[in-house]
Amino acid sequence: MAGHSAWKNIKHRKAAVDAKRGKIWSKCSRAIIVAAKSGGDDPKFNAGLRLAIDEAKAANMPRDTIEKAVKKGAGGADGEHFEAIRYEGYAAGGVAIIAECLTSNVNRTAPEIRMAFDKNGGNLGVPGSVSFSFQQCGLILVAASPEATEERVMELALEAGADDVQLEEDGFEVQTPATALAAVRDALEGAGLQLESSGIAWVPQTMVHVDSSVASSVARLVDALEDHDDIQRVWHNASLAEGVS
């Protein structure tokens, strides 16, 4: 996911998974290792690990590969040490960009991210330069189904602590406080509803509408960032022209 509409971007992300499965799985493994190393190997008591495993499952990562990553992370200090970094900047047209990164070498990664911005008409900023215009929250996408009526989804989500439920073309977008994400997700899954995605998101508070020429430049920068081995997720506030993902 990257920006809004979340449904449009989850479709784009799934297409990217199919096209770049090996790279996506590598990123998922890295997230699992980091989460298991910092919080233990039991997803029942490690919310970060559960989110990382859920994302790996959404990418159709094999169960044994997931288990190996968990064991590697829980094994202690052996192997590479990854640092979580958030890069912020602007793409063409004043579009705000947030890129979340797990890197074992900041001195290598930082210049590469700056180059990606420079080559694609953007500017890398300092921490906090754009994140003030986003809200960090839990975001759950509920797939459309006969069981997922608007009344039922709203009742389950709001009672479990969600802030908002929006009806979209392909289902429902449920926004929660970050601390309530697990409880809301459990309530929806426990009721037998199918979730397309769940996780902590940077949701833009305002959108920047751009024409097709600027949208293409923004899309190239987002693609370049998402293609980088160290970047886990990219978020933006562009309202892209039809046909540009």
N, C-alpha and C positions, 0 to 999 in steps of 0.2 A: 504494500500500500504506500501511496505517496500523495498526500494532498486529498482533495475532494473532487468528484464524488468517490467515496471509499469503495463503492461497488465497482465503478469503472476501473479503479486502480487495482483492485484485487484480481479482476479478470486479466489485466495487463501483467500482473505479477505471476499469475498461474501460467500464462503463455511464456513468460521468461523462464519459469521453472522447467517447462518442457524443452525449451531451446538450450538451456544452460544448466542441465540437471546436476552435472558433476560439481560445478562451481557453487550452486545453491546449496548442495549437500555439504560441501566443505564449510560454508558459512554457518550452516545449522550446527555442524559438529563443533565448530569453534564456540558458538554461543552456549551449547550444552556443557562443554568442558569448563568454560569460565563459570557458569552458574553452579555446576556441581562442586567445583573447587572452592567457591566462596560460601556456599550454603548447605553442602551435603548432598548425598545421592538419593534422598527420598523426596519425590515431587510432592508428596502430601504435606511436607513441612518446609518445602523450598519453592516458594511461588515463582521465583525467577526460573528455576529448572523446569517447572511444569509448563511455563509459557514457551520456553525454548523447545521442549519436547513436542508441544502442540504444533509449533510452527514447523518442526521437522516432519511431523506426521502429515501436515497439510501439503508439504512438498513431496509426499510419497517416499520418504526416506525409509529404508528397510529397518525393521525392528532391531535386528542384531547390530546394525551400524549405530543406531541410537544407544543401545545398551553398552557398546564398546566406548562410545564417547562419554557416557555417564561414568563408567568405571575409570576411564583415563583421568577425568576431572577429579573424581573422588580419591584418586590414588595419591594425591599430595603434591609435592613441589616439583616432581619430575616433569620434564618437557618445557615448552615455551611458556613464558608469562605474557599474558595479553592484558593490555590496558584499554579501558573504555574511554574514548574521546568523542566529543561532539563538535563537528565543524559546522559553521554557519556562514552564510554569505548571500549574495544576490546573483540571480541570473539576469538575462536580458529583460528589459521592460520593467525592472524593479521587482521581479518575482523573488520572494524570500525562499531560501533553501536551508534545510537542516539535514545533515548527513551523520548518522550514528555509526561509529567505527569501533572495531576491536583490532588492535594492532600490537605486534610484538616489537615494533621498531618505529617509534614516533618520528625519529629523525629521517627515516625513509619515507614514511607515509605522508607527512605534512607537505613536503614539496610536491609530491605527486598529486595531492588533492588541489593544491594551489594551481598547478599547471592545468588540471582539468577545468577549473573555473576560467582561467585565462584563455585557454584555447577555444572555449565555447561562449565567449561574450559575457562572462560573469566576473564577479569580484569576491574573493574570499575575505570574510570579515573576522572580527574578534569574537570570542565567546560572549553570548548575550546580545549580539548585534541584531539578530532577527527573532530569537526565541521569545521575546516579549510579545510578539504578535501572534503567538500560538498558545494553545492550552494543552498541557500534558494530561491525558486522561486515559481511562480504559475504553476500548472500542471493540464492540462485538457485532459481527454481521450474521444475522439469522436468515437461513435460506427459506425461500417461499415454499410452502407445503400446505396441504389441507389442514394440518394440525396447527399451523402457525397463523392463526387469525390475529388481526390487529388487537382485538380486545384481550386475547390470551397472552400475547407477547408483552403487551403493556402491563397487564396485571402482574405477571411473573417477574418482569424486569424491575418495575418500580417498587414492588414489595421487597425485593432483594437488595434494593439500594441504588438502582440506576437513576441518573439525572434526567435522561431524555430518551425517547424512542421515536424514530422517524421512519415512515413508510417509504421505501424505495422501489424501483421497478422490479428488482430481483429478490426483494425480501425486506428485512428491517435492519436499520442501523441503530444500535443501542449504545449510548454513551454513559459512562459511569465514572465516579471518582476512581483514581488509580487504586485506592485501598479497597474498593468494593468490587473490583473486576472479578476476582475469584468467586465471590459469593453469587454474583449475578450469573456468571457463566455456569456455575454448578446448578443453579435454579433452572436455567433454560435447558441444559442438557438433561437434568433429572426429570424434566417434563417430556422428554423424548423429542425435543426440537433439534434440528440439524444446524450446526454452526459452521459457517464458511471460514470464519477467521475470528481470532480474539487476541488481544494484546494491548500493550501500552502504546499510545499513539500521540503524535503532536498534531493537534487539530487546529487549522488556521482560524483565527477570529474574523478575518476579512479576506476576501478573495481579490486577486488582481486579474482583470479581464484583459487578455492579449489577443491580437489578431494572428492569422495563420503563419505569417513570416516570423514573428517573435516566438510563437508557440513552438515552431520547429527548432529554434535555437535553444529554448528551454528544454525541450525533449532530448536534444542531443547532450546537454549537460547532465540531465538526470540519468540518461542511459550510461554516460561515461562514468558517473559516480557509482551507479549500481553495478557496473561491470568490474569495478575495482575489488580486488580480493579482500581488502580489509573493511570495506563498507558493508554494514549489515542492513541498514534501511535508509531510505531517502524520503523526505517529506517536503512538500512545497505548497504554495498558496495560489498557484496559477489556475485560472479557469481557462482550459485549453480549447481551441477551436475544434469542431467536430472533425474526426479522422486523425487527430494527433493525440497520442497516448503518452 
